[in-house]
Amino acid sequence: MPKHITDYVIYRWRYILGYLFVGILVALVVTTASIYVPGALREGEITASLKSGALSVESIEPQMVIDLPYHILQRFSFMLFGISTLSIKLPSIILGLLTVLGVFLLVRTWFRRNVAVLTTIVAVTSTQFLFLLQDGTPNIMFSFLTVWLLFAATYVTRKKTFGTLWKALTGVFMATALYTPLGVYLVIAVLTTTFFHPHIRHVIRRFSRPRLWIGVALGIVSVIPLIYASIVDYTVPLALLGIPTGNLDIKHNLATLFFDLFGFASLSTNYLLRPVYSLGLVLLIAVGLYKLLTYKYTARSYITLSLGLILIPLIILNPEHVTHLFPLACLMIALGLATLITNWYKLFPRNPYARVAGLIPLSILVLGVIVSGVLRYINSYIYSPEVLAHYSNDLRLVQRNIGLYTKAKQPVVLVTSSQQLPFYAMVAHHDKRFSATSQLPATVAPNTTLIVTNAVFHKTKFNHTPTLIITNRFAANADRLYIYK
């Protein structure tokens, strides 16, 4: 009796093997991106950590409510693990892992399981996600909230079991999104779908009225700090709404956004690689976008189109928010992959060998996107001087050398510039092994180790010979620290 394709063990275990492969891939990617590549901090991460370190119940400035949930997480990271390169990035790593899970669950809910596995693999290995995963700023929040809010809202309309839980989670994600720049438009997109899609509107009408009003009341209470901050400081709502407060240059913004998305031959001049998506991903996104525009009557099409139509004009006004397109890109990639697989299966509905053969070019495409994305990210953040110029490894060098000299029970004093002093003073507050100052002493005190940063050494005269000079091959000015004993 001839064997069918379903008789093979590898076919029956295909999803288990796929999940295992995704898990191993995520572990490798997270380890590489969070610890080794680039393994340094950019100015935005230092600014974010200062804002998180300044959080206090006694005094909360109005500007602190912007991205408040992320800064609370980062503050907890500092309290538990001190301040280091890894602890600064840890909230983004955790939210990034949850985003991966959210992408898989959302795509599996909207599409088939094979599409969910392929989309998750492609998304995890894209340069855009790898950047968000290791970037110790609130940039990851929008992607995290988008995938989980859409997933929870989908389960509100589809699942009767644990219905109250999914409604509560949807409300929590909506309230959290209001504290994130452009997050209010995510809430608007969900509510727009609720009002205009017939099936969703029918489901909402059947909700319990008392529970619905309780949810509304809790939502209003959760945004009271946001309302207060907006009244005290008018720039807070402008930042959350994505309304520029400075001079607006639409022509420059369009050029920047074009090179960020389609600059395949352009040079990366800042911390963000250009283009943010590879050519293979752009082609998949194009296929998905075409399918979305021709099949736009489902609830998922309503909400995707609503969010896209709202976000694109706002990102033109604020090109720095180009990373907010990542969840939409994931959905378009999933729709593109689903379209390719479905159309191939339609050509050979009864021929299992032809259907399997069709997976070969698709596998080559996916494998090429994975390998090219990971290699491009690693090579750029290790060898590209234009990109690495925006990153500093000084914190890791300082802490490594402090560890060496505190073993000898010697007091360690770090002398840094006045611009860097707030950051290193915050580090020293959590790490009692050293103290930080911007004043270079006249002499080195006995039994004391003095660490002078590059910025101070080249601007002041110190009539002592350094015991050791610490260099870093990733910096343009390789002499980073001067150590005196």
BALO-399910 format. One line per 5 residues: their letters; for each residue x, y, z of N, C-alpha, C. Coordinates in steps of 0.1 Angstrom, whole numbers. Each point is the difference from the previous one (the first is absolute). Layout:
REM residues N
a> X,Y,Z,X,Y,Z,X,Y,Z; ...
REM end
This chain:
REM residues 485
mpkhi> 9,-12,0,-9,12,0,9,12,0; -2,10,-9,8,12,-1,-1,9,12; 11,6,4,0,9,12,-5,14,-4; -8,6,9,-4,13,-2,9,10,7; 0,12,-3,9,9,6,-3,1,15
tdyvi> -12,-2,4,-4,1,14,6,-12,8; 5,-10,-7,5,-12,7,14,3,6; 7,10,-6,14,2,5,0,7,13; 10,-4,8,1,5,14,3,15,0; 9,4,-9,4,14,-1,-12,9,-3
yrwry> -10,-5,-8,-12,7,-3,-9,2,12; -2,-12,7,-9,0,12,6,9,11; 13,1,1,7,8,11,4,14,-5; -5,4,-12,5,12,-6,-2,13,9; -11,1,7,-2,12,8,8,-1,13
ilgyl> 2,-12,6,8,-1,11,15,4,-3; 4,-5,-12,14,3,-4,1,15,-3; -11,6,-6,0,14,-3,1,8,12; -8,-3,11,0,7,12,14,-1,7; 6,-12,-1,13,-2,6,11,8,-7
fvgil> -1,1,-13,9,8,-8,-2,15,3; -12,4,1,-2,14,4,5,3,14; -2,-9,9,6,2,14,15,1,0; 6,-9,-7,15,1,0,5,12,-7; -7,4,-11,4,12,-7,-2,12,8
valvv> -11,1,7,-3,12,9,11,0,11; 4,-11,6,10,0,10,14,5,-5; 4,-5,-12,12,5,-6,0,15,-4; -12,4,-5,-1,14,-4,0,9,12; -7,-3,10,0,8,12,13,1,7
ttasi> 7,-11,1,13,0,6,10,8,-8; 0,-1,-13,9,7,-9,-3,15,1; -13,4,-2,-3,14,-1,1,7,13; -4,-7,11,0,7,13,13,1,7; 9,-9,-3,13,0,8,12,4,-9
yvpga> 0,-5,-12,12,1,-8,-1,11,-11; -11,2,-6,-1,8,-12,-11,11,2; 3,13,1,13,5,0,7,0,14; -8,-4,11,6,-1,13,4,14,6; -6,11,-5,3,13,4,-12,8,1
lrege> 1,13,4,-11,9,3,1,12,-10; -12,4,-5,-1,12,-7,-5,11,9; 0,13,-5,-4,11,8,-15,-1,5; -8,-5,-9,-14,-2,3,-2,-9,12; 8,-11,1,-2,-9,11,5,6,13
itasl> 10,8,-1,5,7,12,-10,10,5; -7,7,-9,-10,9,4,-12,-7,6; -4,-11,-6,-11,-8,5,3,-5,14; 12,-5,3,4,-5,13,0,11,10; 4,12,-4,0,11,10,-14,4,4
ksgal> -9,-1,-10,-14,3,3,-6,-11,9; 4,-12,-2,-5,-11,8,6,1,14; 12,3,1,7,2,13,-6,11,8; -6,10,-7,-5,12,7,-14,-2,5; -6,-12,-3,-14,-2,4,-1,0,16
svesi> -10,7,5,-1,0,14,-15,3,3; -5,-7,10,-14,2,4,-2,14,6; 11,6,6,-1,13,7,-1,11,-11; 7,-2,-11,0,11,-10,0,-6,-14; -12,1,-6,-1,-5,-14,-2,12,-9
epqmv> 9,3,-9,-1,11,-9,-10,-4,-11; -7,10,-6,-10,-3,-11,6,-8,-11; 13,3,-4,6,-7,-11,2,-15,3; 0,-4,12,3,-13,4,-11,-10,-4; -12,5,-2,-12,-9,-3,2,-5,-14
idlpy> 8,6,-9,2,-5,-13,8,-13,1; -5,-11,-5,6,-13,1,2,-4,14; -9,4,9,2,-3,14,0,-15,3; -8,-9,-6,1,-14,3,14,-6,-3; 6,4,-11,13,-5,-3,10,5,10
hilqr> 0,12,4,9,6,10,-1,-7,13; -12,-4,4,-3,-7,12,8,-14,0; -2,-7,-12,7,-12,-2,15,2,1; 5,10,-6,15,2,0,4,4,14; -8,7,7,4,4,14,1,-13,9
fsfml> -10,-9,-2,1,-13,7,12,-8,-3; 4,1,-13,13,-7,-4,12,6,7; 0,13,1,11,6,8,0,-4,14; -11,0,6,-1,-4,15,4,-14,2; -3,-9,-9,4,-14,2,14,-4,-4
fgist> 5,6,-11,13,-4,-6,10,12,0; -3,11,5,9,11,-1,-1,6,-15; 10,9,-3,0,6,-13,12,-5,-8; -3,-7,-11,10,-5,-9,-6,0,-14; 8,-3,-10,-5,0,-14,-11,-10,-1
lsikl> 1,-11,7,-11,-10,-2,-12,3,8; 1,6,12,-12,4,7,-7,11,-6; 7,9,-7,-7,11,-8,-8,-6,-11; 5,-10,-7,-7,-6,-11,-10,-11,4; 1,-5,13,-9,-11,4,-15,2,-2
psiil> -6,12,3,-14,1,-3,-3,-2,-15; 8,5,-9,-2,-2,-14,1,-14,-4; 9,-7,6,2,-14,-3,-12,-8,4; -5,3,12,-12,-7,5,-12,3,-9; -2,13,-2,-12,4,-9,2,-6,-14
glltv> 13,-1,-5,2,-5,-13,-4,-15,-1; 4,-8,11,-4,-14,0,-15,-1,0; -7,8,8,-15,0,1,-6,4,-14; 7,9,-7,-4,4,-13,0,-11,-10; 11,-8,1,2,-12,-9,-12,-10,3
lgvfl> -3,-2,13,-11,-9,3,-13,6,-5; -2,13,2,-12,7,-5,-2,-1,-15; 11,2,-7,0,-2,-15,-5,-14,-4; 6,-10,7,-4,-13,-4,-14,-3,3; -5,4,12,-14,-3,4,-10,8,-9
lvrtw> 4,12,-3,-9,8,-8,-1,-5,-14; 11,-4,-6,0,-5,-14,-6,-14,0; 2,-8,10,-7,-13,1,-15,1,1; -4,11,7,-15,2,1,-6,5,-13; 7,9,-7,-5,6,-13,3,-9,-12
frrnv> 10,-8,1,4,-8,-12,2,-15,5; 6,-8,-9,3,-14,3,13,-1,8; 2,-12,6,12,-1,9,13,0,-8; 0,-5,-12,12,0,-8,4,15,-3; -9,8,-3,2,14,-2,6,7,13
avltt> -6,-4,11,4,6,13,15,-4,3; 4,-12,-3,14,-4,3,9,7,-10; -3,1,-13,9,7,-9,1,15,3; -12,6,3,0,14,3,9,3,12; -2,-8,11,8,2,12,15,-1,-2
ivavt> 4,-10,-8,14,-1,-3,5,12,-8; -7,4,-10,4,12,-8,1,12,8; -10,2,9,-1,12,8,11,1,10; 3,-12,7,11,0,10,13,3,-6; 3,-4,-12,13,2,-6,1,13,-9
stqfl> -10,8,0,1,12,-7,9,10,7; 7,9,-7,8,10,6,-7,10,9; -13,2,-4,-8,10,7,-3,-6,14; -4,-13,1,-3,-6,13,12,-1,8; 11,-4,-6,13,-2,8,4,13,6
fllqd> -2,11,-7,3,13,6,-9,3,11; -13,-2,-1,-10,3,10,3,-8,13; 4,-13,-3,2,-9,11,11,4,10; 11,6,-6,11,4,9,1,15,3; -10,8,-5,0,14,2,-6,3,13
gtpni> 8,5,10,-5,3,13,-8,13,1; -10,2,-9,-9,11,-1,-14,-5,-1; -10,9,2,-14,-5,-1,-4,-3,-15; 9,0,-10,-4,-3,-13,-8,-13,-2; 3,-10,8,-7,-13,-1,-14,0,4
mfsfl> -4,10,8,-13,0,7,-11,0,-11; 1,8,-10,-11,1,-10,-3,-14,-7; 11,-7,-4,-1,-13,-6,-6,-10,10; 5,0,12,-5,-9,10,-15,2,3; -4,13,2,-14,3,2,-9,-4,-12
tvwll> 5,3,-12,-8,-2,-12,-4,-15,-1; 10,-9,0,-3,-14,-2,-8,-6,11; 2,4,13,-7,-6,11,-14,6,1; -2,13,-4,-13,6,0,-9,-6,-11; 6,-2,-11,-8,-7,-11,-3,-14,3
faaty> 9,-7,7,-3,-14,3,-11,-1,11; 1,9,10,-10,-1,11,-13,5,-6; -1,10,-8,-12,4,-6,-6,-10,-9; 8,-8,-7,-5,-11,-8,-7,-10,8; 6,-4,12,-5,-10,8,-13,5,7
vtrkk> -1,13,2,-13,5,6,-12,-4,-9; 2,1,-13,-11,-3,-9,-1,-14,-4; 10,-8,3,0,-14,-5,-2,-11,11; 5,3,12,0,-10,11,-10,4,11; -8,-10,3,-9,2,11,6,-4,14
tfgtl> 10,-9,-1,7,-4,12,10,11,4; 0,3,13,9,11,6,-3,13,-7; -13,2,-4,-3,13,-7,3,12,8; -3,-1,13,3,12,9,15,3,0; 9,-11,0,14,2,0,5,8,-12
wkalt> -5,-4,-12,4,6,-12,-5,14,-1; -12,3,5,-5,14,0,9,8,9; 3,-5,12,9,7,9,14,3,-6; 6,-10,-6,13,2,-7,-1,10,-11; -11,0,-8,-2,10,-10,0,14,6
gvfma> -7,2,11,-1,13,6,14,4,6; 7,-9,6,13,3,5,10,4,-11; 0,-7,-11,9,4,-11,-5,13,-6; -12,3,-1,-5,13,-5,5,11,9; -2,-1,13,5,10,9,15,2,0
talyt> 7,-11,-1,15,1,-1,4,7,-13; -7,-3,-11,3,7,-13,-1,15,0; -9,5,9,-2,14,0,12,7,6; 9,-7,7,12,6,6,12,-1,-10; -3,-6,-12,11,-2,-10,-2,9,-11
plgvy> 10,7,-5,-2,9,-12,-6,-8,-12; -11,6,-6,-8,-5,-11,-8,-12,5; 0,-4,13,-8,-11,4,-15,3,0; -3,13,1,-15,3,0,-6,-4,-13; 8,1,-11,-5,-4,-13,-3,-15,-1
lviav> 8,-7,7,-3,-15,0,-13,-2,7; -3,7,11,-13,-1,6,-11,4,-9; 2,11,-8,-10,5,-9,-3,-10,-11; 11,-7,-5,-2,-10,-10,-9,-11,4; 3,-4,13,-8,-11,6,-15,4,1
ltttf> -2,12,6,-14,5,2,-7,2,-14; 8,5,-10,-6,2,-13,-5,-13,-6; 8,-11,2,-5,-13,-5,-12,-4,8; 0,3,13,-12,-4,8,-13,6,-5; 1,13,-4,-12,7,-4,-4,-3,-14
fhphi> 9,-2,-9,-3,-1,-14,-1,-14,-5; 6,-10,6,-1,-14,-5,-13,-6,5; -9,-5,-8,-13,-5,4,1,-11,11; 9,-11,-3,0,-11,10,6,5,13; 10,8,0,6,5,13,-11,8,7
rhvir> -7,9,-7,-10,8,6,-11,-8,7; -3,-11,-7,-11,-9,6,5,-7,12; 13,-4,1,6,-7,12,0,10,11; 4,13,-2,1,10,10,-13,3,6; -11,0,-8,-13,2,5,-5,-10,10
rfsrp> 6,-12,0,-4,-11,9,7,0,13; 10,10,1,7,0,13,-9,4,12; 4,-4,11,-7,4,13,2,15,2; -11,7,1,1,15,2,7,4,13; -3,-7,11,7,5,13,15,-3,-1
rlwig> 4,-11,-6,14,-3,-1,7,10,-10; -8,4,-10,6,9,-10,2,14,6; -10,4,8,2,13,7,11,0,11; 1,-11,6,11,-2,10,14,1,-7; 1,-6,-12,12,1,-8,3,14,-4
valgi> -10,7,-4,2,14,-4,5,8,12; -7,-2,11,4,8,12,15,-3,4; 4,-13,0,14,-3,3,9,6,-10; -4,0,-13,9,6,-10,2,15,2; -11,7,5,2,14,3,9,2,12
vsvip> -1,-8,10,8,1,11,15,-2,-3; 3,-10,-9,13,-3,-4,8,11,-7; -8,9,-7,6,11,-7,0,13,7; -3,0,13,-1,13,8,14,6,0; 11,-8,3,14,7,-1,3,6,-13
liyas> -5,-6,-11,2,5,-14,-8,13,-2; -12,1,5,-8,12,-1,6,11,8; 5,-3,12,6,10,9,13,6,-7; 8,-9,-5,13,4,-7,-3,9,-12; -11,-4,-7,-3,7,-13,-5,15,4
ivdyt> -7,1,11,-4,13,4,11,9,5; 10,-6,7,11,7,5,10,4,-11; 2,-9,-9,10,2,-10,-6,-3,-14; -2,10,-8,-7,-2,-13,8,-8,-10; 13,-1,2,9,-8,-9,-2,-15,2
vplal> -6,-4,11,-2,-15,2,-10,-5,-10; -12,5,-1,-9,-5,-10,5,1,-14; 8,11,-3,5,1,-14,10,-11,-3; 8,-4,10,9,-11,-2,-7,-13,-2; -10,-2,8,-8,-13,-1,-8,-1,-12
lgipt> -4,12,-5,-8,0,-13,9,0,-12; 13,2,2,9,0,-12,0,13,-7; -4,11,6,-1,13,-6,13,7,2; 8,3,-11,13,7,1,-1,13,6; 9,4,10,0,13,6,10,10,-7
gnldi> 9,-6,-8,10,9,-6,-4,3,-15; 9,4,-7,-2,3,-14,-2,-13,-8; -10,0,-8,-4,-12,-8,5,2,-14; 8,-10,-5,5,-1,-13,-5,-13,-7; -11,1,-6,-6,-12,-6,9,-6,-11
khnla> 6,8,-8,9,-5,-10,11,-8,6; 6,5,10,11,-7,7,-4,-13,6; -12,1,7,-6,-12,6,-3,-11,-10; -5,4,-12,-3,-10,-10,13,-6,-5; 10,8,-2,13,-6,-5,6,-9,11
tlffd> -1,4,13,5,-9,10,-7,-13,1; -14,1,-1,-8,-12,1,2,-9,-12; 2,6,-12,3,-8,-12,13,-8,1; 10,7,5,13,-7,1,0,-11,12; -8,3,10,-1,-9,11,-7,-13,-4
lfgfa> -10,1,-10,-8,-11,-4,5,-7,-13; 6,9,-9,3,-5,-13,14,3,-5; 8,5,10,14,4,-4,10,-12,0; -3,-9,-10,9,-12,0,14,3,-4; 2,11,-7,14,4,-4,6,11,9
slstn> -8,5,10,4,11,8,8,-5,12; 9,9,5,8,-2,11,-7,3,13; 1,-9,10,-5,3,13,8,11,7; -7,11,3,7,11,7,-3,2,14; -9,-8,6,-3,1,14,-1,-14,6
yllrp> -6,-1,12,0,-13,7,-10,-10,-6; -8,5,-9,-10,-9,-6,5,-4,-14; 0,-13,-3,5,-5,-13,-10,4,-11; 6,4,-12,-9,3,-12,3,-11,-10; -11,-5,-6,-14,2,4,-4,-9,12
vyslg> -11,3,6,-3,-7,12,-5,-14,-3; -4,-2,-12,-5,-14,-5,8,-3,-12; 4,-13,-2,7,-5,-11,-9,-1,-12; 6,-1,-12,-7,-1,-12,-10,-11,0; 4,-12,5,-9,-11,0,-13,3,9
lvlli> 2,6,11,-11,4,9,-9,10,-7; 6,10,-7,-8,10,-7,-9,-7,-10; 6,-10,-7,-8,-7,-11,-12,-7,7; 3,-7,11,-11,-7,7,-11,10,5; 5,11,5,-9,10,5,-9,6,-11
avgly> 6,1,-12,-7,5,-12,-11,-10,-4; 3,-13,1,-10,-10,-4,-11,0,11; 3,1,12,-10,1,11,-8,12,-1; 6,12,-4,-8,12,-1,-10,-1,-12; 5,-6,-11,-9,-1,-11,-12,-9,4
kllty> 3,-11,7,-11,-9,4,-10,7,10; 6,8,8,-9,8,10,-9,9,-7; 5,7,-10,-9,10,-7,-10,-7,-9; 2,-12,-4,-10,-7,-8,-9,-9,8; 3,-2,13,-9,-8,9,-1,7,13
kytar> -9,10,0,0,9,11,-13,0,8; -7,-11,1,-13,0,7,0,-7,13; 12,-7,4,0,-6,13,4,10,11; -2,-4,12,3,8,11,15,3,1; 8,-10,-3,15,3,0,4,9,-11
syitl> -7,0,-11,3,10,-10,-4,14,4; -11,1,6,-5,13,5,10,7,9; 4,-8,10,9,6,10,14,2,-5; 5,-8,-9,13,2,-6,0,12,-9; -10,2,-8,-1,11,-9,-2,13,8
slgli> -8,-1,11,-2,12,8,13,5,7; 7,-10,5,13,3,7,10,6,-10; 1,-6,-12,9,4,-10,-3,14,-5; -13,3,-3,-4,13,-5,3,11,11; -1,-4,12,3,10,11,15,2,2
lipli> 7,-11,0,14,1,4,9,6,-11; -2,-3,-13,9,5,-10,1,15,-1; -11,8,0,1,14,1,8,5,12; -2,-6,12,6,4,12,15,-3,-1; 4,-11,-6,14,-3,-1,7,9,-10
ilnpe> -7,5,-10,5,10,-9,3,12,8; -8,4,9,3,11,9,11,-2,10; 2,-13,4,10,-4,9,7,-12,-5; 10,2,-9,7,-12,-5,8,-8,11; 2,6,11,7,-8,11,-9,-11,5
hvthl> -13,0,-3,-9,-11,5,-1,-10,-11; 9,-1,-9,-1,-10,-11,0,-15,6; 5,-2,11,0,-13,6,-14,-4,4; -9,9,1,-14,-3,4,-7,-8,-12; 6,-1,-11,-6,-7,-11,3,-15,1
fplac> 8,-4,9,3,-15,1,-12,-9,2; -9,3,9,-12,-10,1,-8,0,-13; -2,11,-7,-7,0,-13,8,-8,-10; 14,1,0,8,-7,-9,-2,-15,2; 0,-4,13,-2,-15,3,-13,-5,-5
lmial> -11,8,1,-13,-5,-5,0,-1,-16; 7,10,-6,1,-1,-15,9,-11,-4; 10,-3,7,9,-12,-3,-8,-13,2; -8,-1,10,-9,-11,2,-10,-2,-11; -6,11,-4,-10,0,-11,7,-3,-13
glatl> 12,4,-2,8,-3,-12,3,-15,-1; 5,-5,11,3,-14,1,-12,-9,-2; -11,4,6,-12,-8,-1,-5,0,-15; 1,12,-6,-4,1,-14,9,-9,-9; 13,0,2,8,-8,-9,-3,-15,2
itnwy> -1,-4,13,-3,-14,2,-14,-5,-5; -10,9,2,-13,-3,-5,-1,-1,-15; 6,10,-7,-1,0,-14,8,-12,-6; 11,-4,6,7,-12,-5,-9,-13,2; -6,-1,12,-9,-12,2,-12,0,-9
klfpr> -4,12,-4,-12,0,-10,4,-5,-13; 13,1,-4,4,-5,-13,0,-15,0; 3,-7,11,1,-14,1,-8,-5,12; -13,0,-1,-9,-3,12,1,-15,3; 3,-9,-9,0,-14,2,13,-7,-1
npyar> 11,8,-3,13,-6,-2,9,3,12; 2,-9,9,8,3,13,14,2,-4; 6,-6,-10,14,2,-3,3,14,-6; -10,5,-8,2,13,-5,-1,10,11; -9,-2,10,-2,9,11,13,0,8
vagli> 6,-11,3,12,-1,7,12,7,-8; 0,-2,-13,10,6,-8,-1,15,0; -12,5,2,-2,15,0,6,6,13; 2,-9,10,6,5,12,15,3,-1; 6,-6,-10,15,1,-2,3,15,-3
plsil> -6,6,-10,4,15,-3,-4,9,12; -12,-4,7,-4,8,11,10,-1,12; 5,-12,1,10,-2,11,13,7,-3; 4,0,-13,12,8,-4,-2,14,3; -12,6,-3,-3,14,2,1,3,15
vlgvi> -7,-8,8,0,2,15,14,-1,5; 8,-10,-4,13,-2,5,9,11,-4; -1,5,-12,8,11,-5,-3,13,8; -13,2,3,-4,12,8,6,-1,15; -1,-12,5,6,-2,14,15,2,0
vsgvl> 7,-6,-9,15,1,1,4,14,-4; -6,6,-10,4,13,-3,-3,10,10; -11,-1,7,-4,9,11,10,-1,12; 3,-12,4,9,-2,12,14,5,-4; 5,-4,-11,14,4,-4,1,15,-2
ryins> -10,6,-6,0,14,-2,0,8,13; -8,-5,10,0,6,13,13,-1,7; 6,-12,0,12,-3,7,12,8,-6; 1,-1,-13,11,7,-7,-1,15,2; -12,6,-1,-1,14,1,3,5,14
yiysp> -5,-7,10,2,4,14,14,-4,6; 8,-6,-8,14,-4,4,10,8,-8; -2,1,-13,10,6,-9,-3,13,-6; -13,5,1,-3,13,-7,4,11,9; 9,9,-4,4,11,8,-11,11,1
evlah> -8,1,-11,-10,10,1,-11,-3,10; -2,-13,2,-10,-4,10,6,0,14; 12,-6,1,6,-1,13,4,13,6; 1,11,-8,3,13,5,-11,5,10; -12,-6,-1,-11,4,9,0,-8,12
ysndl> 9,-9,2,0,-9,12,12,1,8; -1,-2,13,11,1,9,1,-12,9; 12,-5,2,2,-12,9,6,4,13; 0,13,3,8,5,11,-6,-5,13; -13,-2,2,-5,-5,13,5,-14,3
rlvqr> 1,-8,-10,5,-14,2,15,0,3; 7,9,-6,15,1,3,2,6,14; -8,10,4,1,5,13,-3,-10,11; -11,-8,-2,-3,-9,10,9,-12,1; 6,-4,-12,10,-11,0,12,4,7
nigly> 5,12,-1,12,4,6,-2,4,15; -12,4,3,-4,2,14,1,-13,8; -5,-10,-7,0,-14,6,14,-4,3; 9,3,-9,14,-4,2,7,6,12; -3,13,2,7,8,10,-7,-1,14
tkakq> -13,-3,0,-7,-1,13,4,-13,7; 5,-10,-8,4,-12,6,12,2,9; 8,11,-3,11,3,9,-4,10,11; -13,2,1,-6,8,11,6,14,-1; 1,5,-12,4,14,-2,-12,9,-4
pvvlv> -1,12,6,-11,9,-4,2,4,-15; -11,0,-7,1,3,-14,-8,13,-3; 6,10,-7,-7,12,-3,0,2,-15; -12,1,-6,-1,3,-14,-2,14,-3; 9,6,-8,-1,14,-4,-6,0,-14
tssqq> -11,6,-2,-7,1,-13,-4,14,-3; -5,3,-12,-4,13,-4,-13,4,7; -3,13,0,-12,4,7,-13,-5,-7; 2,-2,-14,-12,-5,-7,-2,-15,3; 10,-8,3,-2,-14,3,-1,-3,15
lpfya> 2,11,8,0,-2,15,-14,-5,5; -11,5,-4,-13,-5,5,-2,-15,-2; 4,-5,-12,-1,-14,-2,9,-8,9; 13,3,1,9,-8,8,-3,2,15; -5,12,4,-4,1,14,-12,-9,3
mvahh> -9,-2,-10,-11,-9,3,5,-15,0; 10,-3,-8,6,-13,0,7,-2,14; 8,10,4,7,-1,13,-10,-1,12; -12,6,-1,-10,-1,10,-4,-15,2; -1,-8,-10,-3,-14,1,12,-9,2
dkrfs> 12,5,-4,12,-8,1,9,8,10; 1,-5,12,7,7,11,15,-2,-1; 5,-7,-11,14,-2,-1,8,12,-4; -6,10,-5,7,12,-5,-9,12,2; 7,12,-2,-7,13,1,3,7,-13
atsql> -9,9,-4,2,8,-13,0,15,3; 9,6,-7,1,15,1,4,6,-14; -2,13,-1,5,6,-12,12,9,3; 5,0,12,11,9,4,13,-9,1; 9,3,-9,13,-7,1,9,4,11
patva> 3,-8,9,9,4,12,14,4,-4; 6,8,8,14,4,-3,10,-12,0; -2,-9,10,8,-12,1,-8,-12,2; 6,-12,-1,-7,-12,2,2,-4,15; -10,-2,7,1,-3,15,6,-13,2
pnttl> 7,-2,11,6,-13,2,-10,-12,1; 4,-11,-5,-8,-12,0,-14,2,-7; 0,9,-10,-12,3,-8,2,-2,-14; -9,-5,-7,0,-2,-15,-8,11,-6; 6,7,-9,-7,11,-7,-3,-4,-15
ivtna> -12,0,-4,-3,-4,-14,-5,13,-7; 7,4,-10,-4,13,-7,-5,-4,-14; -11,6,-4,-6,-3,-13,7,7,-11; -1,-4,-12,6,6,-12,-4,15,0; -13,4,2,-4,14,-1,7,9,9
vfhkt> 3,-5,12,7,8,10,15,1,-2; 6,-11,-4,14,-1,-2,5,10,-11; -8,2,-11,4,8,-11,-3,15,2; -8,3,10,-4,14,3,7,6,12; 7,-8,8,6,5,12,15,-5,0
kfnht> 8,7,8,14,-3,2,1,-7,13; 7,-12,0,2,-8,12,14,-4,0; 8,5,9,14,-3,0,4,-13,7; -6,-10,-5,3,-14,5,0,-9,-12; 8,-10,2,1,-10,-11,-10,-12,3
ptlii> -9,-3,-10,-10,-10,2,7,-14,2; -6,-8,9,5,-13,2,-4,-10,-12; -12,3,-5,-6,-8,-10,-9,8,-9; 0,-3,-13,-10,6,-9,-9,-11,-6; -13,2,2,-9,-10,-5,-6,5,-13
tnrfa> 1,-9,-10,-4,4,-14,-12,-9,-4; -6,5,-10,-12,-7,-6,1,1,-15; 0,-12,-7,2,0,-14,-12,5,-8; -12,1,7,-12,4,-7,-2,15,0; 8,8,7,-1,14,1,10,7,-9
anadr> -4,12,-5,9,8,-9,12,4,8; -3,6,12,11,3,9,2,-12,10; 9,-8,-3,1,-13,6,5,1,15; 6,11,4,4,1,14,-12,4,9; -6,-9,6,-12,3,7,2,3,15
lyiyk> 9,-7,7,2,3,14,15,1,3; 3,9,10,14,1,5,0,-3,15; 8,-10,4,0,-4,14,12,4,7; -2,6,11,11,5,9,0,-6,13; 11,-4,5,1,-6,14,10,7,8
REM end
